[in-house]
Amino acid sequence: MPVDAPDVLIDRTTPVFVALSGGVDSAVAAHLLRKQYGNLTGISHRHWPESRCCSTACLDRCAEQCATLGIPYVAVDCIVEFAQQIVDDFVAGYERGITPNPCVLCNETIRFGLMVDKHFRDSDDSPPADYKIATGHYARVEERNGRFHLMRGRDAARDQSYMLYRLSQEELSHCRFPLGDLLKTEVRTLAQKWNLQAAKVADSQDVCFVADRYQDFIAQYSDNVQVPGPFVDAEGHPMGEHQGIAYYTRGQRSGLGLHGGPWYVLRTDAATNTITLGRRDDLFETAFEVQQLRWVYPEVDEMVVDLQSRYRGVEQACRFTRAGDDVLRVELEAPSADITPGQSAVFYLGDDVVGGGIITRIGS
């Protein structure tokens, strides 16, 4: 059935692109925006043939949804760029012994950058200065005193500001997050009320382009052959043999094949092809370094803030200090087992994102 006619159009002219993935969140976001904007276009990026989001079936669902809403729909081919910028980086990270977060990088480079720009390039046009890009992320953005602030979504259990901290002021100026003030339960209720196809679609989990085990994906995707090497304890004593650095990540306890456990991966050293194991208590750290910094607040050299070091991870108090041009030294108020090289460390003041970066080194 067609959706209800728009209630009150508050803006008939500003071009608004709503990013659609085929899931319930972006579907509800599009429906809400249709009631506010008169120049709305659905847009998706085709990025990986077997992706759990933006697959052919997902894009077909997006096209049908836009037809029901009575708005145009475009699917932008980003397959080559996604492979080069996101998948290659993901695999190379594991091969270096770190644990990257491709969703953070995709938001920075593809979804909020390349997707709309490439759509206009393909149409031989230039993006208008005042266009907006809306998504189904659970986050908020506010303009205060000429600066755009990224904030947590109202639903603390679904907040996705962690995934968006690398967006620039220019990108944030274009952003709209219609679900920022909603709970997930409210979004599901709206989807059912409006009989949206996506109402029964399960939420996507984990990395969208990896269908099963990371190890299998890396082995199939990469031309680099993984070489077995030693498991050692904290004193360097041999404990067994691993199957290749890329197949293990800090904190991992399954698939080690050792007796006397549980054992956990503490460190991976690609230079020596060595993996250090220990007990869970050995994972806890109080200090680490962050590089590749991005700031939502103006840059500062020292601050006491809350830290989130993993998507949906537990917040903890910390102090960061400047340790170089692109390096922060972070000291935690209490030890944490969640600090993992390659993951993002994102700093908060209340609901506001201060900034963040990539964890590069652990320890004092």
FISESE-777166 format. One line per field, with one value per residue: residue in three letters; x, y, z of N, C-alpha, C in turn. Coordinates in steps of 0.02 Angstrom, whole numbers, plus 50000, padded with zeros to 5 digits. Layout:
<recs>
r c(ala/...)
neast c(X/...)
nnorth c(Y/...)
nup c(Z/...)
caeast c(X/...)
canorth c(Y/...)
caup c(Z/...)
ceast c(X/...)
cnorth c(Y/...)
cup c(Z/...)
</recs>
This chain:
<recs>
r c(met/pro/val/asp/ala/pro/asp/val/leu/ile/asp/arg/thr/thr/pro/val/phe/val/ala/leu/ser/gly/gly/val/asp/ser/ala/val/ala/ala/his/leu/leu/arg/lys/gln/tyr/gly/asn/leu/thr/gly/ile/ser/his/arg/his/trp/pro/glu/ser/arg/cys/cys/ser/thr/ala/cys/leu/asp/arg/cys/ala/glu/gln/cys/ala/thr/leu/gly/ile/pro/tyr/val/ala/val/asp/cys/ile/val/glu/phe/ala/gln/gln/ile/val/asp/asp/phe/val/ala/gly/tyr/glu/arg/gly/ile/thr/pro/asn/pro/cys/val/leu/cys/asn/glu/thr/ile/arg/phe/gly/leu/met/val/asp/lys/his/phe/arg/asp/ser/asp/asp/ser/pro/pro/ala/asp/tyr/lys/ile/ala/thr/gly/his/tyr/ala/arg/val/glu/glu/arg/asn/gly/arg/phe/his/leu/met/arg/gly/arg/asp/ala/ala/arg/asp/gln/ser/tyr/met/leu/tyr/arg/leu/ser/gln/glu/glu/leu/ser/his/cys/arg/phe/pro/leu/gly/asp/leu/leu/lys/thr/glu/val/arg/thr/leu/ala/gln/lys/trp/asn/leu/gln/ala/ala/lys/val/ala/asp/ser/gln/asp/val/cys/phe/val/ala/asp/arg/tyr/gln/asp/phe/ile/ala/gln/tyr/ser/asp/asn/val/gln/val/pro/gly/pro/phe/val/asp/ala/glu/gly/his/pro/met/gly/glu/his/gln/gly/ile/ala/tyr/tyr/thr/arg/gly/gln/arg/ser/gly/leu/gly/leu/his/gly/gly/pro/trp/tyr/val/leu/arg/thr/asp/ala/ala/thr/asn/thr/ile/thr/leu/gly/arg/arg/asp/asp/leu/phe/glu/thr/ala/phe/glu/val/gln/gln/leu/arg/trp/val/tyr/pro/glu/val/asp/glu/met/val/val/asp/leu/gln/ser/arg/tyr/arg/gly/val/glu/gln/ala/cys/arg/phe/thr/arg/ala/gly/asp/asp/val/leu/arg/val/glu/leu/glu/ala/pro/ser/ala/asp/ile/thr/pro/gly/gln/ser/ala/val/phe/tyr/leu/gly/asp/asp/val/val/gly/gly/gly/ile/ile/thr/arg/ile/gly/ser)
neast c(50042/50023/50119/50072/50023/50137/50150/50183/50276/50430/50534/50554/50650/50790/50909/50902/50982/50945/51023/51008/50998/50923/50881/50786/50809/50859/50750/50643/50698/50695/50557/50517/50586/50524/50410/50452/50538/50540/50621/50683/50791/50822/50967/51097/51249/51326/51429/51488/51472/51420/51376/51301/51224/51157/51159/51108/50975/50942/50956/50857/50746/50759/50737/50603/50544/50570/50495/50367/50366/50368/50482/50639/50767/50935/51071/51235/51385/51511/51604/51739/51811/51776/51832/51968/51992/51931/51915/52044/52120/52068/52108/52247/52273/52247/52347/52456/52446/52353/52187/52074/51938/51825/51702/51705/51800/51735/51623/51688/51753/51675/51527/51488/51559/51620/51505/51393/51465/51514/51396/51353/51461/51446/51331/51370/51365/51374/51385/51261/51290/51215/51166/51100/51145/51068/51054/51017/51079/51099/51122/51164/51172/51222/51221/51322/51369/51428/51497/51492/51426/51447/51344/51294/51164/50993/50954/51043/51088/51096/51172/51272/51371/51505/51548/51555/51646/51752/51707/51718/51708/51649/51582/51496/51416/51329/51253/51110/51019/50889/50845/50903/50842/50761/50709/50761/50657/50549/50572/50554/50418/50361/50395/50317/50190/50183/50187/50306/50418/50541/50520/50526/50654/50806/50930/51087/51242/51410/51553/51507/51546/51603/51562/51572/51692/51825/51955/51944/51898/52008/52108/52059/52049/52173/52335/52445/52534/52501/52614/52654/52698/52778/52682/52704/52738/52725/52857/52926/52936/52913/52751/52675/52613/52558/52445/52467/52493/52388/52272/52233/52183/52200/52146/52079/52022/51976/52005/52142/52200/52271/52325/52284/52220/52100/52181/52234/52254/52379/52473/52521/52653/52705/52829/52916/52840/52773/52663/52602/52541/52428/52345/52175/52179/52297/52269/52227/52251/52320/52364/52392/52429/52368/52341/52323/52228/52065/51962/51815/51776/51869/52047/52138/52267/52266/52152/52019/51911/51774/51801/51774/51820/51787/51660/51502/51561/51608/51599/51734/51824/51957/52116/52187/52340/52445/52565/52641/52644/52538/52492/52419/52432/52354/52284/52205/52075/52041/52099/52081/52021/51990/52067/52133/52249/52226/52090/51967/51985/51875/51830/51729/51630/51510/51369/51430/51540/51710/51824/51941/52042/52155/52202/52368/52477/52506/52524/52642)
nnorth c(49940/50114/50237/50356/50522/50661/50754/50893/50988/51049/51096/51127/51134/51107/50989/50824/50677/50515/50385/50218/50050/49938/49891/49904/50022/50124/50126/50174/50298/50358/50366/50455/50570/50595/50657/50781/50841/50905/50878/50746/50606/50435/50340/50223/50131/50020/49898/49774/49614/49502/49559/49580/49690/49804/49714/49635/49595/49676/49804/49799/49798/49925/50004/49974/50024/50163/50188/50169/50274/50376/50442/50481/50356/50302/50194/50185/50136/50076/49977/49950/50052/50025/49899/49931/50031/49993/49848/49801/49870/49815/49678/49694/49750/49645/49560/49630/49610/49682/49740/49796/49915/49912/49975/50103/50164/50153/50236/50359/50371/50317/50310/50439/50518/50476/50416/50508/50606/50533/50498/50622/50649/50546/50590/50700/50822/50945/50932/51018/51158/51158/51032/50886/50738/50599/50470/50309/50304/50293/50428/50601/50769/50933/51110/51230/51387/51405/51287/51113/50985/50818/50697/50574/50454/50450/50323/50230/50098/50075/50172/50250/50342/50319/50258/50362/50460/50506/50591/50745/50924/50982/50872/50839/50952/50927/50823/50727/50646/50560/50465/50493/50537/50435/50277/50107/50016/50100/50132/50007/49991/50097/50054/49938/49995/50070/49972/49932/49850/49817/49795/49670/49632/49569/49646/49694/49617/49630/49630/49680/49624/49503/49339/49227/49156/49265/49222/49130/49214/49304/49214/49175/49296/49363/49368/49342/49219/49142/49108/48981/48999/49028/49009/49094/49114/49249/49262/49220/49085/48938/48881/48816/48805/48929/48966/49072/49247/49332/49269/49286/49382/49510/49465/49352/49187/49067/48929/48909/48789/48732/48651/48662/48782/48916/49006/49167/49279/49395/49480/49512/49492/49540/49559/49465/49355/49303/49254/49306/49233/49227/49236/49288/49396/49454/49532/49656/49829/49993/50102/50179/50219/50334/50367/50448/50553/50625/50766/50825/50922/51077/51055/50994/50987/50916/50826/50773/50643/50535/50372/50270/50120/50021/49967/49979/49955/49965/50121/50217/50314/50428/50508/50606/50656/50761/50683/50700/50765/50698/50611/50543/50514/50402/50379/50268/50272/50155/49986/49903/49773/49789/49859/49871/49860/49944/49959/50090/50228/50327/50485/50562/50697/50700/50679/50721/50698/50713/50683/50570/50424/50301/50158/50123/50078/49983/49993/50051)
nup c(50000/49964/50051/50179/50128/50124/50277/50327/50226/50260/50190/50027/49929/49957/49906/49959/49998/50039/50114/50075/50129/50124/50243/50399/50470/50382/50297/50376/50406/50278/50256/50359/50318/50197/50235/50263/50170/50006/49899/49883/49868/49850/49883/49854/49882/49778/49826/49856/49793/49868/49984/50147/50168/50052/49947/49791/49809/49918/49862/49765/49848/49902/49788/49761/49876/49861/49747/49800/49890/49801/49754/49671/49634/49649/49616/49654/49579/49671/49680/49640/49705/49838/49859/49843/49940/50061/50079/50044/50139/50257/50248/50237/50361/50454/50410/50453/50585/50660/50712/50613/50587/50472/50447/50503/50421/50297/50313/50320/50195/50088/50106/50154/50072/49937/49877/49849/49779/49669/49608/49557/49473/49379/49321/49256/49325/49456/49633/49726/49835/49950/49978/50067/50158/50215/50337/50413/50537/50714/50786/50818/50755/50785/50758/50830/50871/50745/50724/50690/50787/50831/50904/51027/50991/51048/51090/51189/51182/51048/50992/50867/50849/50871/50754/50667/50695/50618/50522/50435/50471/50359/50302/50408/50406/50305/50349/50401/50527/50547/50640/50760/50878/50914/50985/50954/50965/50941/50808/50746/50774/50700/50571/50558/50572/50456/50362/50300/50190/50241/50374/50434/50414/50470/50577/50509/50547/50609/50496/50337/50214/50235/50236/50318/50416/50463/50441/50335/50233/50219/50178/50054/49985/49985/49907/49978/50062/50213/50344/50455/50630/50792/50943/51094/51270/51393/51433/51324/51301/51203/51152/51060/50891/50778/50640/50555/50557/50516/50549/50679/50822/50945/51107/51067/51100/51054/50941/50956/50989/51097/51249/51426/51442/51484/51352/51293/51155/51168/51105/50935/50826/50680/50620/50676/50662/50771/50902/51054/51201/51342/51504/51539/51628/51592/51483/51522/51517/51549/51479/51319/51145/51020/50849/50685/50698/50718/50736/50811/50902/50923/50908/51048/51175/51292/51395/51502/51481/51426/51364/51223/51161/51075/50963/51032/51151/51326/51407/51477/51597/51556/51528/51403/51326/51227/51126/51017/50845/50781/50876/51020/51193/51299/51455/51560/51683/51748/51729/51568/51460/51330/51240/51083/50954/50799/50811/50841/50951/51034/51094/51219/51282/51391/51293/51179/51042/51051/50976/50898/50859/50788/50875/50908/50983/51131/51308/51434)
caeast c(50000/50062/50125/50031/50049/50176/50111/50200/50342/50464/50586/50536/50703/50856/50917/50918/50994/50939/51061/50967/51034/50875/50863/50729/50827/50859/50682/50605/50727/50669/50486/50514/50610/50474/50360/50483/50575/50508/50671/50715/50813/50852/51032/51135/51312/51338/51500/51515/51417/51390/51368/51239/51184/51168/51161/51059/50908/50932/50946/50790/50699/50765/50704/50530/50525/50569/50437/50309/50369/50362/50544/50689/50815/50995/51120/51300/51433/51573/51635/51812/51837/51766/51883/52035/52000/51904/51932/52117/52144/52047/52151/52316/52277/52255/52413/52505/52435/52307/52116/52043/51865/51811/51641/51726/51833/51685/51584/51730/51776/51626/51456/51478/51604/51621/51440/51357/51509/51517/51330/51353/51510/51416/51278/51401/51341/51411/51339/51244/51324/51172/51134/51105/51147/51036/51062/50980/51120/51074/51168/51135/51219/51195/51265/51328/51419/51463/51532/51446/51443/51420/51321/51265/51093/50954/50954/51112/51105/51104/51211/51323/51417/51573/51564/51552/51689/51801/51677/51744/51658/51614/51536/51444/51370/51280/51222/51047/51010/50820/50831/50944/50802/50715/50732/50754/50589/50504/50583/50520/50346/50343/50401/50258/50132/50183/50189/50367/50447/50600/50501/50545/50723/50851/50985/51151/51291/51480/51578/51456/51571/51630/51503/51582/51750/51874/52014/51930/51896/52076/52145/52034/52056/52242/52386/52499/52527/52516/52666/52650/52751/52771/52649/52750/52709/52750/52930/52954/52941/52869/52690/52643/52621/52500/52438/52481/52477/52325/52214/52224/52175/52207/52088/52051/52036/51955/52044/52214/52221/52320/52301/52299/52190/52097/52234/52210/52305/52398/52507/52542/52712/52713/52900/52947/52790/52763/52602/52610/52479/52426/52280/52131/52202/52354/52244/52208/52300/52299/52390/52403/52437/52319/52363/52273/52178/52012/51933/51750/51792/51935/52102/52164/52326/52255/52081/51990/51851/51755/51829/51745/51874/51759/51590/51460/51603/51592/51635/51776/51857/52027/52148/52235/52389/52479/52631/52672/52600/52479/52493/52394/52445/52292/52290/52139/52064/52041/52123/52032/52043/51961/52112/52157/52278/52186/52023/51963/51973/51834/51825/51665/51612/51438/51346/51467/51602/51767/51867/51967/52095/52167/52248/52427/52525/52479/52573/52673)
canorth c(50000/50176/50268/50416/50582/50702/50795/50963/50995/51107/51118/51102/51146/51078/50919/50778/50608/50470/50324/50159/49986/49883/49875/49940/50089/50172/50129/50220/50365/50385/50382/50516/50626/50609/50700/50846/50871/50896/50861/50688/50553/50377/50325/50167/50116/49949/49894/49706/49572/49458/49597/49570/49749/49830/49661/49645/49590/49737/49862/49792/49820/49999/50034/49967/50071/50231/50192/50178/50342/50425/50481/50448/50311/50288/50149/50207/50081/50091/49912/49954/50095/49990/49847/49961/50073/49962/49777/49794/49894/49765/49619/49714/49760/49580/49534/49665/49591/49727/49723/49857/49923/49938/50016/50172/50190/50158/50297/50417/50376/50296/50328/50511/50554/50455/50395/50563/50638/50493/50504/50684/50642/50503/50627/50761/50880/50959/50932/51085/51174/51151/50966/50850/50666/50572/50398/50280/50297/50318/50481/50667/50822/51000/51166/51276/51440/51397/51223/51056/50938/50750/50676/50508/50447/50444/50252/50215/50031/50073/50230/50236/50398/50290/50241/50423/50513/50529/50639/50813/50976/50989/50816/50846/51006/50899/50763/50724/50581/50562/50419/50510/50547/50379/50212/50055/49989/50148/50125/49946/50004/50138/50012/49896/50038/50091/49912/49934/49785/49805/49789/49604/49617/49567/49694/49666/49610/49620/49659/49663/49589/49438/49297/49178/49170/49312/49185/49102/49269/49328/49163/49175/49361/49388/49328/49329/49155/49145/49062/48962/49024/49005/49037/49097/49147/49316/49258/49199/49013/48910/48848/48782/48837/48961/48954/49133/49307/49363/49231/49295/49451/49519/49445/49289/49127/49006/48909/48908/48720/48719/48624/48701/48848/48956/49053/49224/49314/49459/49521/49482/49526/49520/49561/49402/49303/49273/49273/49298/49212/49233/49228/49346/49453/49485/49576/49721/49882/50059/50157/50162/50277/50341/50408/50462/50588/50665/50807/50858/50982/51104/51015/51011/50948/50876/50828/50717/50627/50465/50337/50208/50091/49967/49980/49952/49940/50001/50184/50222/50380/50428/50572/50603/50710/50761/50651/50712/50802/50659/50557/50555/50465/50394/50343/50249/50275/50086/49941/49878/49719/49803/49901/49828/49897/49944/49984/50162/50256/50386/50521/50594/50739/50689/50649/50750/50668/50759/50662/50503/50402/50230/50133/50098/50045/49971/49987/50111)
caup c(50000/49965/50116/50187/50096/50171/50323/50315/50196/50289/50143/49960/49880/49972/49885/50014/49978/50095/50099/50088/50128/50122/50312/50428/50494/50326/50270/50418/50395/50215/50266/50399/50277/50144/50265/50278/50114/49941/49848/49915/49823/49881/49852/49883/49848/49762/49844/49861/49767/49918/50047/50183/50155/49984/49897/49737/49839/49959/49818/49735/49900/49906/49729/49771/49929/49833/49702/49843/49917/49747/49749/49628/49667/49612/49646/49629/49578/49708/49692/49634/49759/49902/49863/49850/50000/50121/50086/50044/50204/50306/50242/50253/50433/50486/50392/50495/50655/50695/50702/50586/50588/50404/50445/50517/50360/50244/50324/50305/50125/50038/50115/50162/50027/49867/49850/49818/49730/49608/49575/49518/49418/49328/49287/49228/49361/49518/49691/49751/49898/50008/49981/50130/50153/50275/50346/50469/50596/50779/50805/50809/50739/50801/50744/50886/50860/50682/50720/50691/50840/50826/50970/51033/50981/51110/51109/51209/51161/50975/50971/50815/50840/50868/50684/50626/50723/50569/50474/50440/50480/50295/50295/50459/50387/50258/50378/50436/50558/50569/50695/50817/50939/50921/51008/50904/50970/50908/50736/50725/50777/50641/50510/50556/50562/50386/50319/50260/50174/50282/50444/50460/50397/50529/50575/50487/50601/50593/50434/50287/50155/50256/50245/50370/50459/50437/50418/50269/50186/50207/50140/49986/49953/49982/49873/50026/50096/50284/50364/50525/50673/50861/51001/51151/51329/51404/51441/51261/51297/51152/51176/51006/50825/50748/50568/50518/50596/50494/50571/50751/50844/51017/51146/51041/51141/51018/50883/50970/50987/51149/51312/51485/51437/51423/51334/51253/51116/51198/51055/50873/50800/50610/50602/50696/50652/50837/50938/51127/51235/51415/51534/51528/51669/51558/51431/51549/51507/51575/51437/51249/51101/50966/50793/50633/50738/50689/50789/50802/50940/50905/50935/51114/51191/51351/51413/51538/51443/51425/51307/51197/51121/51036/50949/51086/51209/51388/51416/51536/51603/51537/51513/51348/51320/51163/51128/50952/50800/50766/50926/51088/51246/51336/51518/51584/51755/51771/51675/51520/51416/51264/51199/51030/50898/50738/50827/50854/51018/51023/51157/51228/51339/51392/51231/51123/51019/51050/50921/50908/50815/50784/50926/50874/51029/51198/51361/51461)
ceast c(50043/50065/50081/50063/50088/50131/50123/50270/50375/50517/50571/50594/50769/50860/50939/50924/50989/50972/51021/51008/50988/50852/50809/50748/50826/50790/50639/50632/50699/50596/50478/50534/50560/50420/50387/50513/50542/50555/50714/50731/50842/50917/51065/51201/51319/51413/51529/51460/51382/51378/51301/51195/51203/51183/51110/50988/50892/50917/50879/50736/50700/50728/50628/50506/50520/50511/50373/50307/50359/50423/50592/50735/50874/51039/51188/51350/51498/51614/51711/51841/51831/51818/51952/52044/51978/51927/52007/52146/52128/52094/52223/52325/52287/52323/52469/52496/52391/52235/52079/51968/51844/51750/51658/51757/51783/51643/51624/51741/51721/51557/51444/51523/51593/51551/51404/51400/51510/51450/51329/51404/51481/51362/51303/51375/51383/51363/51324/51275/51281/51140/51144/51109/51121/51046/51020/51023/51086/51127/51133/51191/51185/51246/51263/51385/51462/51502/51481/51471/51408/51404/51294/51190/51058/50954/51026/51134/51119/51148/51266/51370/51490/51595/51571/51603/51739/51772/51703/51688/51617/51562/51479/51394/51316/51237/51154/51039/50939/50804/50867/50906/50753/50749/50722/50684/50538/50511/50548/50443/50323/50345/50340/50195/50126/50189/50251/50394/50503/50583/50524/50617/50766/50906/51048/51200/51361/51497/51535/51482/51602/51572/51511/51641/51798/51934/52003/51928/51966/52115/52123/52049/52129/52287/52443/52485/52546/52564/52657/52710/52737/52720/52700/52712/52743/52826/52964/52962/52892/52809/52656/52653/52556/52501/52451/52455/52407/52264/52198/52218/52179/52141/52058/52070/52017/52002/52119/52242/52273/52287/52317/52268/52139/52157/52204/52269/52317/52427/52522/52599/52726/52787/52935/52901/52775/52698/52612/52543/52485/52356/52239/52156/52260/52333/52233/52266/52274/52324/52400/52411/52387/52348/52307/52213/52127/51977/51864/51752/51855/51990/52124/52223/52315/52182/52064/51921/51830/51780/51784/51795/51852/51686/51547/51501/51582/51633/51677/51811/51930/52051/52193/52279/52423/52549/52669/52623/52535/52474/52464/52415/52383/52306/52220/52134/52065/52065/52066/52062/52021/52008/52147/52186/52238/52115/52025/51953/51936/51820/51760/51666/51536/51417/51386/51530/51656/51810/51890/52021/52102/52218/52308/52475/52495/52536/52605/52732)
cnorth c(50062/50205/50330/50474/50622/50746/50870/50965/51058/51135/51086/51103/51112/51006/50876/50708/50564/50404/50263/50095/49927/49862/49920/50011/50140/50179/50178/50291/50397/50406/50447/50577/50645/50656/50771/50881/50855/50877/50804/50635/50496/50359/50267/50162/50040/49936/49825/49657/49529/49493/49581/49632/49774/49775/49675/49643/49652/49797/49859/49815/49895/50032/50030/50017/50143/50240/50203/50248/50396/50470/50445/50403/50300/50240/50164/50149/50103/50029/49917/49994/50061/49936/49877/49996/50039/49890/49767/49815/49844/49705/49637/49725/49695/49549/49569/49649/49639/49708/49785/49856/49953/49982/50090/50202/50198/50221/50359/50425/50363/50327/50403/50552/50534/50445/50452/50597/50599/50494/50567/50681/50600/50539/50692/50825/50890/50959/51002/51097/51158/51082/50934/50775/50639/50497/50374/50268/50325/50366/50547/50716/50889/51053/51213/51324/51427/51332/51167/51004/50871/50726/50605/50510/50437/50372/50231/50146/50026/50129/50211/50294/50374/50278/50303/50476/50541/50577/50709/50862/50986/50934/50821/50900/50982/50845/50776/50652/50578/50516/50437/50517/50490/50319/50160/50025/50035/50143/50063/49955/50045/50097/49967/49936/50057/50033/49912/49863/49767/49792/49723/49586/49620/49619/49659/49667/49604/49650/49634/49620/49521/49393/49249/49197/49219/49275/49157/49157/49294/49279/49163/49239/49380/49339/49310/49264/49163/49090/49045/48988/49005/49044/49038/49127/49214/49318/49234/49124/48985/48873/48807/48821/48867/48950/49015/49193/49333/49328/49239/49369/49454/49503/49379/49231/49063/48992/48908/48837/48701/48691/48673/48770/48862/49003/49108/49254/49382/49506/49480/49524/49501/49517/49495/49342/49265/49299/49256/49284/49223/49220/49291/49406/49489/49534/49648/49770/49948/50116/50132/50226/50274/50386/50416/50498/50625/50701/50833/50924/51013/51063/51041/50965/50902/50882/50766/50704/50556/50434/50279/50180/50033/49983/49942/49929/49983/50065/50182/50290/50374/50501/50561/50665/50704/50731/50660/50748/50764/50599/50582/50498/50462/50353/50331/50254/50205/50041/49915/49823/49732/49842/49858/49870/49888/49967/50059/50176/50322/50418/50561/50641/50737/50651/50672/50710/50722/50746/50591/50487/50327/50209/50100/50060/50041/49968/50052/50133)
cup c(50000/50036/50118/50149/50147/50214/50308/50286/50223/50241/50075/49912/49894/49948/49944/49986/50040/50076/50121/50082/50120/50191/50339/50447/50437/50295/50310/50410/50332/50222/50306/50358/50223/50169/50278/50217/50048/49886/49875/49863/49864/49845/49890/49848/49840/49773/49849/49842/49820/49984/50080/50182/50086/49934/49843/49765/49881/49915/49782/49785/49907/49848/49736/49824/49901/49785/49743/49872/49864/49741/49702/49669/49621/49652/49614/49634/49611/49720/49690/49692/49827/49912/49878/49917/50064/50129/50088/50111/50259/50307/50262/50328/50470/50470/50430/50569/50694/50678/50678/50593/50521/50401/50457/50454/50303/50252/50304/50230/50073/50049/50119/50115/49955/49838/49814/49765/49665/49571/49532/49461/49362/49289/49257/49260/49423/49576/49714/49820/49958/50014/50050/50115/50219/50277/50405/50530/50658/50807/50794/50789/50752/50781/50804/50871/50798/50675/50728/50741/50828/50896/50968/51016/51048/51136/51124/51185/51087/50948/50922/50803/50837/50796/50640/50646/50673/50517/50488/50454/50416/50287/50346/50442/50340/50289/50409/50462/50587/50628/50759/50882/50951/50952/50953/50906/50936/50832/50710/50724/50717/50577/50503/50542/50488/50337/50274/50250/50222/50355/50474/50444/50460/50521/50551/50545/50572/50525/50376/50230/50172/50274/50304/50413/50425/50407/50348/50216/50168/50164/50067/49949/49940/49944/49920/50063/50169/50305/50438/50565/50745/50902/51057/51210/51339/51412/51377/51254/51246/51184/51122/50942/50802/50672/50525/50555/50579/50522/50646/50768/50920/51053/51124/51088/51105/50960/50894/50971/51039/51212/51368/51487/51492/51415/51290/51214/51148/51146/50993/50845/50730/50590/50619/50686/50716/50868/51012/51159/51310/51440/51524/51567/51635/51503/51457/51545/51534/51531/51366/51209/51043/50913/50742/50664/50695/50747/50768/50841/50911/50940/51003/51129/51251/51372/51454/51506/51457/51360/51288/51148/51078/51023/51000/51145/51268/51391/51479/51537/51585/51532/51452/51348/51253/51170/51062/50907/50786/50813/50992/51133/51290/51398/51547/51660/51786/51713/51632/51477/51344/51218/51147/50973/50834/50750/50841/50928/51007/51091/51159/51288/51343/51329/51170/51107/51016/50989/50935/50859/50819/50836/50891/50920/51098/51247/51380/51419)
</recs>
